[in-house]
Amino acid sequence: MARLTKVSTDQPSSDVRAEFESFLKERGNVPNMFRTAAHRPEIMKTMTAHFRAVMNTGTVEKKLKEMVAVRVSHLNACEY
């Protein structure tokens, strides 16, 4: 059972609403790690910037980066 709750995508605070809307537009969902970090908007915003820098730049395809993240999570018995 999770110790931290996830902020609802339906009613985020005004501090994180734009970030949630951006994720919904880009991905169709808001990843749980950002919904959890949204309790601290200043931290979520820096996480979002880092995530986008990693996923949206470089020569490795985004799809492969996603598959690597899922595989690493699986190998570490982490719910992704």
C-alpha positions as CSV (number, residue, x, y, z in Angstrom):
1,M,0.0,0.0,0.0
2,A,1.3,3.4,-0.9
3,R,2.3,5.8,1.9
4,L,1.7,8.9,-0.2
5,T,-1.5,9.8,-2.0
6,K,-1.7,10.9,-5.6
7,V,-3.2,14.3,-6.4
8,S,-6.4,13.9,-8.4
9,T,-6.1,14.8,-12.1
10,D,-9.7,16.1,-11.9
11,Q,-9.1,18.9,-9.4
12,P,-5.4,19.8,-9.2
13,S,-4.4,23.0,-7.3
14,S,-3.8,26.1,-9.4
15,D,-0.1,25.6,-8.9
16,V,0.0,22.3,-10.8
17,R,-3.0,22.6,-13.1
18,A,-1.0,23.8,-16.2
19,E,1.6,20.9,-15.7
20,F,-1.2,18.3,-15.4
21,E,-2.9,19.7,-18.5
22,S,0.3,19.6,-20.4
23,F,0.9,15.9,-19.5
24,L,-2.7,15.1,-20.5
25,K,-2.2,16.7,-23.9
26,E,1.2,15.1,-24.5
27,R,0.6,11.6,-23.1
28,G,-3.1,11.2,-22.4
29,N,-2.3,10.7,-18.7
30,V,-0.4,12.2,-15.8
31,P,2.3,9.8,-14.6
32,N,1.8,8.7,-11.0
33,M,5.2,10.0,-9.9
34,F,4.1,13.5,-10.9
35,R,0.7,13.2,-9.2
36,T,2.5,12.2,-6.0
37,A,5.1,15.0,-6.3
38,A,2.3,17.5,-6.9
39,H,1.8,17.8,-3.1
40,R,4.9,19.9,-3.4
41,P,4.4,22.0,-6.6
42,E,7.9,23.5,-6.6
43,I,9.4,20.0,-6.6
44,M,7.0,18.7,-9.2
45,K,7.9,21.5,-11.6
46,T,11.6,20.7,-11.4
47,M,10.9,17.0,-11.8
48,T,8.8,17.9,-14.9
49,A,11.6,20.0,-16.4
50,H,14.1,17.2,-15.8
51,F,11.7,14.5,-17.2
52,R,11.1,16.5,-20.4
53,A,14.8,17.2,-20.9
54,V,15.6,13.5,-20.7
55,M,12.7,12.3,-22.7
56,N,12.4,15.0,-25.4
57,T,16.1,15.5,-26.3
58,G,19.0,13.4,-27.5
59,T,19.4,10.7,-30.2
60,V,17.6,7.8,-28.5
61,E,14.0,7.5,-29.5
62,K,11.4,8.4,-26.9
63,K,9.7,5.0,-27.2
64,L,13.0,3.2,-26.4
65,K,13.5,5.5,-23.4
66,E,10.0,4.6,-22.1
67,M,10.7,0.8,-22.6
68,V,14.0,1.1,-20.7
69,A,12.2,2.9,-17.8
70,V,9.5,0.1,-17.7
71,R,12.1,-2.6,-17.8
72,V,14.3,-1.1,-15.1
73,S,11.2,-0.7,-12.9
74,H,10.3,-4.3,-13.5
75,L,13.7,-5.5,-12.6
76,N,13.6,-3.5,-9.4
77,A,10.1,-4.8,-8.5
78,C,8.9,-1.2,-8.6
79,E,5.3,-0.4,-9.7
80,Y,5.8,1.9,-12.7
